[in-house]
């Protein structure tokens, strides 16, 4: 069955059926990563280009591993080693890469909307691997896969997203995807880090961490993104940590089976304490594992034989 979209630019463009299909496909690929020989010939002869203009550990590596486990040829290009440092613009860079006939481009860029812009100029499918503060769809999908593997059905689950909401592409992608799957979302953080119109997205807004986590099934913790803040929105990280660091104490009234997730990288002791991060209910490393399966699923559904979307 085809996805409803040629590109993966935003979770807003994915239907409930799309997300279910991606999660189910990812589930079927999990066992490949625990085989003695972690490789299948599904995408043999396909070429994937990872074009990253921002630093990345988990996302870039898991996209590369996902492609290679499916026998695709994977090319990694960093912004610092591309011709953009010589003055070439992003569109020309992408059009030159497409002239070499790759089958898909995975793009991370510091400017919101960059992958969507490129999709207007090239024919190859594009996966948005994070664009500014806009979206990070594959992260949201791997988060849903991780949650579903421990909670079963997603519909009806309550999630609290805690931290720097204003600058988080992960929050935006997750909110849209979770709502599509029938989940209820609450965002938590200091007022300067939550956009004033966020309730219009259909989420509940809270500034009290202890109260906000009392009745939820999942707590997602976000990193404070100092690199995206143009002005001092916080008096200090210490003050933020005093009120919004997820600790055993702040979870005292939470459900016993609450799950803790974090997209990484983690600033230990700032947004989450070491004991919570290392506790049995923390699924942070499970998310990383899910990331490989989700990205394998995206490659397969966009590129696999008899699955190429002509639209």
N, C-alpha and C positions, 0 to 999 in steps of 0.2 A: 504494500500500500504506500502511495506517495505522501510525502508531507505536503502541507498546503502552501509552502513557501520554498523558493529556490535557495534563498540565503537564510542564515541564522543571525539576524541583526539585533533583534529585540524580542523579549518574551511576550511583549504586547502583540506580536504578530502570530504567536503560536496558539492554536486552538487546544481545547481540552483533549481532543483526539490526538493531535500532534504530540502533546506532552506524554500522554499515555503510551503512544507508540515508541517514543524515544526511550522512556523509562523501561518498557518491556524489552526493547532491543538491547539496551545496556545490560539488563539482567542476564540476558542470554549470552553476553560476551564475558561475564565475570570469570567464568571457569578457565578462559584462555590464559588469564594472568597468573593462574596457579599451576599450570602445566609445567612439566619438566622442560619442554620446548615451547616457548611462548610465542608462537607464530602460526598464522593461517594465511592462505594465499588469496584471500578475498579481494584485495585491492592491488594485486600484483600488476605492474605496468602503469599504475596511477602515480601522479606526482603532486605532492603537497608542499606548498611554500608557507612557512611561518614567518610573517613580516612583523617584527616587534620593535616599536619605537619607545617602549618603556621597559624597565627591569621586570623580570619575572623568574620565579623558581618553579612553582607548582604548575602554572598554566602552560607555559612554554614546554616544559619537560613532558607533561602528560600528553599534550598534543603530539609531540614528537614520538613518544613511546606508543601512543595509540596508532599512529600511522604505520610505524615500523612493525608492530605486532600483527598488522593486517597486510604486511609485505609491500606497502607503498614506499616510494622513494620520497624522503622528507628533506627539504632544504630549509635551513634556518638563516634568516637575515636580520641583523640588528640595525636600528636606525643609525647608530654611530659608525657602522661599517658600510652603509649604503651611500649612494650618490647624492642623497639629500644634504649631506654635509658639504657638498660641492655646489649647492644651489639648485639642484633638481627638485621640482615640486612633487608632492605625494602622488598626484594623478599621473604624471609622466613616469614616475617610478613603477607604479602598478601596471600601466600600459606596456612598459618595456618588459616587465616580468611576464605579462600575459602573452607577449609575442613569442615567448619560449614554450608556449602551450602547456602550462600547468593545468591540473584538473581542479584545484581548489586553492584559495588563499585564506589563511588565518591571519587576521590583522588585529594588533593592539596598538593604540595610539592615544596620546595625551589629550587630543582634541575631541570633544563630544561630536558625534556625527560623522567622523572620518570614514568608518567602514561603509556607512550608508551612502556617503558621497562617492566612494569608489565603485559601489554597485551600479551607479548610473553610467559609468564609463567603461566597465569591463564585463565580459560575458561569463567568466568563471564564477562559480558559487563562492560566496564570502561568508566566513564565520567571524563574528565580532568577538574577539578575545579580551574585550575591555576597551571602552573609549571614554576617556576623561571621567567625569562624574555621571555619565549617562547610563550605560548598561553593561552587563557582563552575563549574557544569557547562559553560557555553558556552566558557569558557577551556580546559577540558580537551579539548573537542571540536576547537577550533581548533588546539590543540597536536598532537593526533593527525593532523589534516589536514595540518599542516605537515610532520610527520615522515613520513607516508605519501607525500607528494609527492616526497620525496627518497630514501626507503628502499624504497618499494614496499610489500610486505607488512609488517604490524605484528607478526604472531604470531612469537614467538621473539626479538624485539629486547630488548636489555638497556638499562635506563635508570637513571641515577643522579640523584636529586633532592637538591640540595645547599642547605643553609641553614636558615632558621627553619621547621622542620617543624611545631612545636607550634602556631604561630599561622596556618598557611597553609591557607586554603580551597582554593587552587590545588593544593596537594599532595594533599589528601584526594580531590578530584574526579579528579585524574589517576591516583592509585593505583588507584581503583576502575575507572575506564574502561580503563586500561592492562591491568589483570588480566583484565577482561572480554574484551579483544582478544588475550589470550594472551601478553602481554609480561611480562618479569621486572623488578621494581623494587627498587632499593637506595636507602635514604635515608642522607644523610651530613650530619653537623653535630656541634657540641659537645653533650655529654650534656644540659645544661639546655634545649636547644631541640629535643629529640626525646622525645616522650612515652614513659614507661617500658614501656608495654604495646604499642608499635607493631608489634613482631614478630608479634603475634597477627593482624595484618592480612595476613600472608603476605609481608611484605617483609623484605629483609635490612637490617640496621643496621650502619653503619660510622662511626667517628670519625676516620678517616684519609683525607683527600681524595685524596692522590696514589695510594694503593693502590686506592681506590674507583672511580677513573675509568679504570683500566688496561684493562679488558676490555669497556667498555660502548659501545653504539652512539650513545647520546644522553646529554648532560649537561644537566639542567634546573637553572638557578640561581634561587634565590629571594631576595627582598629581606628584610632584617631589619626586622620590623614593630614598631618601637618604640612605636607608638601603641596596640598591643594588649597590651603587656606592663605588668602592674600592679606588677611588682617588678624589680629589677635582676638579670636572669639572666646578663648578661655584664659582665665587669669594665670593658671598653671596646670600642668598635668597632675600634680599632686592633689590639687583641689578636685579635679575631675575624678581621680581615682577614689577619693574619699566618699564620693556620692554614687559613682556609677561603675566602679570595678565590681565584677561578678565574683563574689566570695562565698564561702560556706555560710557566713553570717547573713548575707543578703538573700541566700537561697533557703533560709531556715523555714520559711512558710510555704515554700514551693512544693509541688507534688513530688512524691518519692520517685516516680518514674519519669521525671522531666529529663529531656535530652538537651545536651549542651553542644552547640556547633559554632564554628568560627572559620571564616574563609581564609585566614592567614594573609600575611605573616602576623604572628602574635607578638605583642609587646607585653611580656609577662609582668604582672604586678601593676599594670596601668589599666587595661580593660578586663583582665581576668587574672585571678590568683593562681598560683602554681598548684595548690591542692585541688581546685576545681578543674583545672586543665588536665590534671593527671587522674581524675576520678573515673570510676567505671561508667558514669553517665556521660562522659565527654566522648564525642565521636569525631574529634578533629582529624585524626589520622584516617578514620574510616572515610571521611570526605575526600581525602587525597586519593585513596584507593578507588572511590567511586568516580573520580574525575577521569581516570583512564578509560573506564567502561563507557561513560557518557560520551567521551570524545570519539571513541571507536564507533559508537552508535551513530553519532552525527556524520562521521565520514561514510559509514555504510549506507545510511539513508539518503545521503546526497550524491554518493558516487558509486555505490555498489551496483553490480550487474542487475539489470531489470529494475533499478530503483532510481535511475537518472531522471530528474524532474525537468521536463522540457520548457516549463514556464519561466 
